[in-house]
Amino acid sequence: MPQIILLNKPYGVLSQFTDDGGRPTLADHIQRKGFYAAGRLDFDSEGLLLLTDDGTLQHQISHPRQKLPKTYWVQVEGEIGEDALAQLRRGVQLKDGPTAPAKAKRLAEPGVWPRVPPVRERKTIPTSWLELTIREGRNRQVRRMTAAVGYPTLRLIRVAIGSWKLGNLQPGEQRIEQVFAAPPDKPRRGPRGRRRRS
């Protein structure tokens, strides 16, 4: 039966097991053999990363066609307002084309672990947090989206992929789950492609 490792990837760790430049990698946190990352999380981002020992499941989770929702807590520079949130909900124009509509809302400052190294903040400019859910996976998409509406990202934490949630995992911590069905949030299909209710 396939297994999933839910890892809270720390800031400054590559979403791969080797690096010619000697930077921290998943090998510093995952000792189990035969597990591979299902998707990625940028070097300077934190939070939920999924790894699995099943190649088919890895493809199902990470393939853009699955469009699993990914939820992020984002600290931005400035007090983000409703106008900017509305733009994110409609979709914003990036250099590689418009984004799909996202779910976006203001978030009270979450009680998360301190980042190492700390976020560089300017005393004269406030910061704020939002929760952003997208179903795409473009390169550095969340950072580009917040910048496009005038609020550069300072800190980015992924807290959910489909129905897999980070929960109370601290940086570098992990837990293992058994997988009994197709990836969460995708309807299963019965004969002749008809959707089947669970």
TIROTOR-968500 format. One line per 10 residues: number of its first residue (from 1); their letters; for each residue x, z, y of N, C-alpha, C, O. Coordinates in steps of 0.2 Angstrom, whole numbers, plus 5000, padded with zeros to 4 digits. Each point is the difference from the previous one (the first is absolute). Layout:
N
NUM	a	X:Z:Y:X:Z:Y:X:Z:Y:X:Z:Y | ...
***
This chain:
198
1	mpqiillnkp	5004:5000:4994:4996:5000:5006:5004:5000:5006:5005:5004:5001 | 4994:4992:5004:5004:4999:5006:5000:5007:5004:4996:5004:5000 | 5010:4997:5003:5001:5006:5004:5002:4998:5007:5003:4995:5001 | 4994:5009:5004:5002:4999:5007:5004:5006:5003:4998:5006:4998 | 5007:4993:5005:5003:5006:5004:4998:4999:5007:5001:4995:5003 | 4997:5010:5000:4998:5001:5007:5006:5003:5003:5001:5006:4999 | 5003:4991:5006:5006:5003:5003:4999:5000:5007:4997:4996:5003 | 5004:5010:5000:5001:5000:5007:5007:4998:5002:5004:5004:5000 | 4996:4990:5002:5007:4997:5002:5002:5003:5007:4996:4999:5005 | 5010:5004:4995:5002:5003:5006:5002:4994:5005:5002:4994:4998
11	ygvlsqftdd	4999:5008:5008:5003:4995:5005:5007:4999:4999:5003:5004:4997 | 4999:4990:5004:5007:4998:4998:5001:4998:4993:5006:5001:4998 | 4989:4998:4998:5002:4998:4993:4997:4993:4999:4994:4999:5002 | 5010:4997:4994:4998:4993:4999:4995:5001:4994:5000:5004:4995 | 4995:4991:5005:4995:4999:4994:5003:4996:4995:4997:4996:4997 | 5009:5006:5001:5003:4996:4994:5005:5005:4997:5002:5005:5003 | 5001:4993:4991:5004:5005:4997:5008:4999:5001:5004:5004:4998 | 4998:4990:5005:5007:4999:5001:5001:4998:5008:4995:4997:5002 | 5011:5004:5000:5001:4997:5007:5008:5000:5001:5004:5005:4999 | 4998:4989:5002:5007:4998:5001:5003:5004:5006:5006:5001:5000
21	ggrptladhi	4990:5001:5005:5003:5004:5005:5000:5007:5000:5002:5004:5004 | 4996:4999:4990:5001:5007:4999:4994:5004:5003:5001:5006:5000 | 4994:4991:5002:4994:5004:5003:4996:5003:4995:5000:4998:4994 | 4997:5007:5008:4995:5004:4995:4995:4995:4997:4997:4996:5003 | 5002:5005:4990:4995:4996:4997:4995:5004:4995:5001:5006:5000 | 4995:4990:4997:4995:5004:4995:5004:5003:4995:4997:5005:4997 | 5009:4993:5001:5004:5003:4995:5002:5007:5001:5001:5004:4996 | 4998:4998:5011:5002:5007:5002:4994:5005:4998:5001:5006:5001 | 4993:4991:4998:4994:5004:4999:4997:4999:4993:4996:5004:4998 | 5004:4990:4999:4997:4998:4994:5005:4999:4994:5004:4996:5000
31	qrkgfyaagr	4996:5009:4996:5004:5000:4994:4997:4997:4994:5004:4998:4995 | 4990:5001:5005:4997:4997:4994:5001:4992:4999:5000:4997:5005 | 5002:5001:4990:5002:4993:4998:4994:4996:5000:4994:5002:4997 | 5006:4992:5004:4995:4995:4999:4994:5000:5005:4995:4996:4999 | 5006:5007:5007:4995:5000:5005:5003:4996:5006:5006:5000:5002 | 4989:4996:5001:5002:4995:5005:4995:5001:5006:4994:5001:4998 | 5008:4998:5008:4995:5001:5006:4995:4994:5000:5001:4995:4999 | 4993:5008:5002:4994:4995:5000:4999:4999:5008:4996:5004:5003 | 5007:4991:5000:5000:5000:5007:5006:5003:5003:5005:5002:4997 | 4995:4999:5010:5006:5003:5003:4998:5004:5006:4994:4999:5003
41	ldfdseglll	5010:5004:5000:4999:5004:5006:5007:5000:5004:5005:5001:4997 | 4995:4997:5009:5006:4999:5004:5004:5006:5000:4998:5006:4999 | 5009:4992:5002:5005:5005:5000:4998:5006:5005:5002:5006:4999 | 4995:4992:5007:4999:5005:5005:4993:5003:5000:4997:5003:5005 | 4999:4995:4990:4994:5003:4999:5000:5005:4994:5004:5001:4996 | 4990:5003:5004:5000:5006:4995:4994:5000:4996:4995:4996:5002 | 5004:5008:4993:4994:5001:4997:4999:4996:4993:5005:4999:4997 | 4989:5000:5001:4998:4998:4994:5003:4993:4998:4999:4995:5003 | 5005:5005:4991:5002:4994:4997:4998:5001:4992:5002:5005:4997 | 4996:4990:5000:4998:5000:4993:5005:4996:4996:5003:4995:5002
51	ltddgtlqhq	4998:5008:4992:5005:4997:4995:4996:5000:4994:4996:5005:4998 | 5005:4990:4998:4997:5000:4993:5005:4997:4995:5004:4997:5001 | 4994:5005:4993:5004:4997:4994:4997:4994:4997:5002:4998:4994 | 4993:5000:5009:4996:4994:4997:5000:4994:5005:4998:5000:5006 | 5005:4994:4992:5001:4995:5004:4994:4997:5002:4999:4998:5006 | 4995:5001:4990:4994:4998:5002:4997:5004:5006:4997:4997:5004 | 5003:5009:4995:4997:5005:5005:5004:4999:5006:4997:5001:5006 | 5010:4999:4994:5004:4999:5006:4998:4994:5004:4999:5000:5006 | 4999:4994:4990:4998:4994:5004:4993:5001:5003:4999:4998:5005 | 4997:5006:4991:4993:5000:5003:5000:5005:5006:4996:4998:5004
61	ishprqklpk	5008:5007:4996:5000:5004:5006:5003:4997:5006:4998:5000:5006 | 5008:4996:4993:5004:4998:5005:4998:4993:5003:5001:4998:5005 | 4995:4998:4991:4998:4993:5002:4996:5000:5006:4995:5004:5000 | 5006:4992:5005:4996:5000:5006:4993:4998:4998:4995:5002:5004 | 5003:4994:4991:4994:4998:4998:4995:5006:4999:4994:5000:5000 | 5009:5006:4997:4996:5006:4998:4997:5003:5007:4995:5003:4999 | 5009:4997:5006:4998:5002:5007:4998:5008:4999:4995:5002:5003 | 5009:5002:4993:4998:5007:5000:5001:5003:5007:5005:4998:5004 | 4991:5006:4998:5000:5003:5007:5006:5005:5000:5001:5004:4995 | 5003:4996:5010:5006:5004:5001:4998:5004:5007:4999:4997:5005
71	tywvqvegei	5002:5010:4994:4998:5004:5006:5006:5003:5003:5004:5003:4996 | 4997:4997:5010:5006:5003:5004:4998:5005:5005:4995:4999:5003 | 5010:5006:4998:4999:5004:5006:5006:4998:5004:5006:5000:4998 | 4992:4998:5008:5005:4997:5005:5001:5004:5006:4995:5001:5004 | 5011:5001:4998:5001:5003:5006:5002:4995:5005:5005:4996:4998 | 4992:5003:5008:5002:4995:5004:5002:5003:5007:4998:5006:5002 | 5005:4990:5002:5002:5002:5007:4995:4999:5004:4997:4994:5001 | 5000:5011:5003:4995:5000:5004:4993:5003:4997:5000:5001:4994 | 4995:5000:5011:4994:5002:4998:4995:4994:4998:4998:4997:5004 | 5002:5001:4990:4996:4995:4998:4993:5001:5001:4997:5005:4999
81	gedalaqlrr	5000:4989:5004:4993:5001:5002:4995:4995:4996:5002:4997:4995 | 4992:5004:5006:4995:4996:4997:5001:4993:5000:4998:4996:4995 | 5004:5001:5011:5001:4993:5001:5005:4997:4995:4998:4995:4996 | 5007:5009:5003:5005:4998:4995:4998:5000:4993:5001:4996:4996 | 4995:5010:5002:4998:5001:4994:4995:4994:4998:5000:4998:4994 | 4996:5000:5011:4995:4995:4999:5003:4993:4999:4998:4996:4995 | 5008:5003:5008:5004:4994:4999:5002:5000:4992:5000:4995:4997 | 5003:5011:5001:5002:5000:4993:4995:4999:4995:5001:4997:4995 | 4993:5005:5007:4994:4999:4995:4998:4993:5000:4998:4998:4995 | 5003:4999:5010:4998:4992:5000:5005:4996:4997:4999:4995:4998
91	gvqlkdgpta	5008:5007:5002:5005:4996:4998:5004:4998:5007:4997:4999:5005 | 5010:5001:4994:5004:4998:5006:5004:4994:4998:5001:4999:4994 | 5001:4998:5011:5004:4994:5000:5008:5002:4999:5002:5003:5004 | 5001:4995:4990:5007:5001:5000:5003:4993:4999:4997:4995:5000 | 5010:5005:5000:5004:4993:5000:4998:4996:4994:5000:4994:5001 | 4998:5009:4994:4999:4997:4993:4992:4999:4999:4998:4999:4995 | 4998:5002:5011:4993:4999:4999:4996:5006:5001:5003:5006:5000 | 4991:4994:5001:4996:5005:5001:4999:5005:4994:5000:4997:4994 | 4999:5009:5007:4999:5005:4994:4993:5000:4999:4996:4999:5004 | 5003:5003:4989:4993:5002:4999:4997:5006:5003:5005:5004:5002
101	pakakrlaep	4989:4997:4999:4998:5006:5003:5002:5006:4996:5000:5000:4994 | 5002:5006:5010:5002:5006:4997:4995:5006:5001:4996:4999:5005 | 5005:5006:4992:4997:5006:5001:5004:5004:5004:5006:5001:4998 | 4992:5002:5008:5005:5003:5005:4996:5006:5003:4994:4999:5003 | 5009:5007:4997:4997:5005:5004:5005:5005:5002:5006:5000:4997 | 4993:5004:5009:5004:5005:5002:5001:5005:4995:4995:5002:4996 | 5010:5002:5004:5002:5005:4995:5003:5006:5003:5005:4999:5004 | 4992:5007:4995:5004:5006:5002:5007:5000:4997:5000:4998:4994 | 5004:5005:5010:5007:5000:4997:5000:5003:4993:4998:5006:4999 | 5004:4990:4996:5000:5003:4993:5005:5005:4999:5006:5000:5003
111	gvwprvppvr	4993:5005:4992:5005:5005:4999:5005:4997:4994:4999:5003:4995 | 5005:4993:5007:5004:4997:4995:5007:5003:5001:5002:5003:5005 | 5002:4995:4990:5007:5003:5000:5004:4997:5006:4999:4994:5003 | 5006:5009:5000:5004:4998:5005:5005:4994:4998:5002:5000:4994 | 4998:4995:5010:5004:4994:4998:5008:5002:5001:5002:5003:5004 | 5002:4994:4991:5007:5001:5001:5003:4993:4999:5000:4996:4995 | 5003:5001:5011:5001:5004:5006:4993:5000:5004:4996:4996:4999 | 5004:5008:5006:4994:5001:5004:4998:4993:5004:5004:4996:5002 | 4990:5003:4999:4997:4995:5005:5003:5001:5007:5000:5005:5002 | 5003:4990:5001:5002:5000:5006:4994:4999:5005:4997:4995:5001
121	erktiptswl	5002:5011:5003:4994:5000:5004:5002:5001:5007:5005:5003:5001 | 4992:4994:5004:5002:5001:5007:4995:5005:5003:4994:4999:5000 | 5009:5006:5003:4996:5005:5003:4994:4998:5005:4995:5003:5000 | 5007:4991:5003:4995:4998:5006:4995:4996:4997:4995:4998:5003 | 5005:5000:4990:4995:4995:4997:4997:5004:4994:5003:5002:4996 | 4990:4999:5004:4997:5003:4995:5000:4996:4994:5001:4994:5000 | 4997:5009:4994:4999:4996:4994:4993:5002:4997:4997:5005:5002 | 5001:4990:4994:4994:5002:4996:5000:4997:4993:5004:4996:4998 | 4991:5006:4998:5000:4997:4993:4993:4997:4999:4995:5001:5003 | 5006:4994:4993:4994:4996:4997:5000:4999:4993:5005:5000:4997
131	eltiregrnr	4989:4999:5000:5000:4998:4993:4998:4993:4999:4995:4998:5003 | 5009:4998:4994:4999:4993:5000:5000:4998:4992:5004:5001:4996 | 4991:4995:5003:4999:4997:4993:5000:4993:5000:4996:4997:5004 | 5008:5000:4992:5000:4992:5000:5000:4998:4993:5001:5004:4995 | 4998:4990:5004:5000:4997:4993:5005:4994:4999:4999:4996:4995 | 5005:5003:5010:5005:4995:5000:5007:5004:4999:5000:5006:4999 | 5005:4990:5000:5006:5002:4999:5006:4997:5003:5005:4998:4997 | 4994:5000:5009:5005:4996:5004:5006:5004:5001:5000:5007:5000 | 5006:4990:5002:5006:5004:5001:4999:5004:5006:4998:4998:5006 | 5003:5009:4994:5000:5004:5006:4993:5000:5003:5000:5000:5007
141	qvrrmtaavg	4995:4998:4990:4993:4999:5003:4998:5005:5005:4998:4999:5005 | 5001:5007:4992:4998:5006:5004:5003:5001:5007:4997:5000:5005 | 5010:4999:4994:5004:5001:5006:4999:4995:5005:4999:5001:5006 | 5000:4993:4992:4999:4994:5004:4993:5000:5003:4998:4998:5006 | 4997:5005:4990:4993:5000:5003:4999:5005:5005:4997:4999:5006 | 5006:5007:4994:5000:5005:5005:5004:4998:5006:4998:5001:5006 | 5007:4995:4993:5004:4998:5006:4996:4994:5004:5000:5000:5006 | 4996:4996:4990:4996:4995:5003:4995:5003:5004:4998:4996:5005 | 4999:5010:4994:4995:5003:5004:5003:5005:5005:4997:5003:5004 | 5010:4997:4997:5003:5004:5005:5003:5007:4998:5001:5003:5005
151	yptlrlirva	4999:4998:4989:5002:5007:4998:5005:5000:4994:4998:4999:4994 | 5008:5001:5008:5006:4999:4995:4999:5006:4995:4999:5006:5002 | 5002:4992:4991:5000:5005:4995:5007:5004:5000:5005:4998:5001 | 4994:5009:4999:5006:5004:5000:5001:5003:4993:5005:5001:4997 | 4989:5000:4999:5001:5003:4993:4994:4997:4996:4994:4999:5002 | 5008:4999:4992:4995:4997:4996:5000:5003:4993:5005:5000:4996 | 4989:5002:5002:4999:5004:4993:4995:4997:4996:4994:5000:5003 | 5007:4997:4991:4994:4997:4996:4998:5006:4996:5003:5003:4997 | 4990:4998:5003:4997:5005:4997:4995:4998:4994:4998:5004:4996 | 5001:4990:5004:4995:4997:4994:5001:4993:4999:5002:4996:5004
161	igswklgnlq	4998:5002:4989:4999:4993:4998:4995:5000:4995:5000:5003:4995 | 4994:4993:5007:4994:5000:4996:4998:5008:5000:4999:5003:5005 | 4999:4999:4989:4998:5007:4999:5006:5005:4998:4999:5006:4999 | 5007:4991:5001:5006:5005:4999:5002:5003:5007:5001:4996:5005 | 4999:5010:4995:5001:5004:5006:5007:5004:5000:5002:5003:4995 | 5001:4998:5010:5006:5003:5001:4999:5008:4998:5004:5003:4997 | 4990:4999:5006:4999:5007:4999:5005:5005:5003:5002:4999:5005 | 5000:5006:4991:5005:5005:5003:5007:4999:4998:5004:5005:5001 | 4997:4989:4996:5007:4999:4999:5005:5000:5006:4998:4997:5005 | 5007:5006:4994:5005:5001:5005:5006:4994:4999:5000:4997:4995
171	pgeqrieqvf	5004:5002:5011:5005:4994:4999:5004:5001:4994:5003:5006:4999 | 4997:4989:4997:5004:5000:4994:4997:5002:4994:5002:5000:4994 | 4992:5004:5007:4996:5002:4994:4996:4994:4997:4998:4995:5003 | 5000:5006:4990:4996:4995:4997:4996:5003:4995:5000:5006:4998 | 4995:4990:5000:4995:5002:4994:4999:4994:4996:5000:4995:5003 | 4998:5006:4991:4999:4995:4995:4992:5000:4998:4997:5005:4999 | 5000:4989:5001:4993:4999:4998:5000:4995:4995:5003:4995:5000 | 4992:5006:4995:4998:4995:4995:4995:4995:5004:4996:5002:5004 | 5005:4992:4994:4995:4995:5003:4996:4997:4994:5002:4998:4995 | 4991:5003:5006:4995:4999:4995:4997:4993:5001:4996:4998:4996
181	aappdkprrg	5004:4999:5011:4997:4994:5001:5004:4996:5005:5005:5002:5002 | 4991:4993:5001:5003:4996:5005:5002:5003:5006:4997:5006:5001 | 5007:4992:5004:5001:5003:5006:4994:5002:5003:4995:4997:5000 | 5005:5009:5003:4994:5003:5004:4998:4995:5006:5004:4996:5002 | 4990:5005:4999:4997:4996:5006:4999:4993:4999:4998:4996:5004 | 5003:5001:4990:4999:4993:4998:4994:5000:4994:5001:5003:4995 | 4994:4994:5007:4994:5000:4994:5003:4996:4994:5003:4995:5001 | 4995:5008:4993:5002:4996:4994:4995:4995:4999:4994:5000:5003 | 5008:4995:4993:4995:4994:4999:4998:4999:4993:5005:5001:4996 | 4989:4998:5003:4998:4999:4993:5000:4993:4998:5004:4996:5003
191	prgrrrrs	4993:5002:4992:5000:4993:4997:4998:4995:5006:4996:5002:5004 | 5007:4992:4996:4999:4995:5005:5001:5002:5007:4997:4997:5005 | 5007:5008:4996:5002:5002:5007:4995:5004:5003:5001:5002:5006 | 4994:5001:4991:4995:5004:5003:5003:5007:5001:5003:5002:4996 | 4995:5001:5010:5003:5006:5002:4996:5005:4995:4994:5000:4999 | 5010:5005:4999:4997:5005:4995:5000:5007:5004:5006:5002:5002 | 4989:5002:4998:5000:5006:5003:5003:5005:4995:4999:5000:4994 | 5005:5005:5009:5003:5005:4996:4995:5005:4999:5002:5005:4996
***
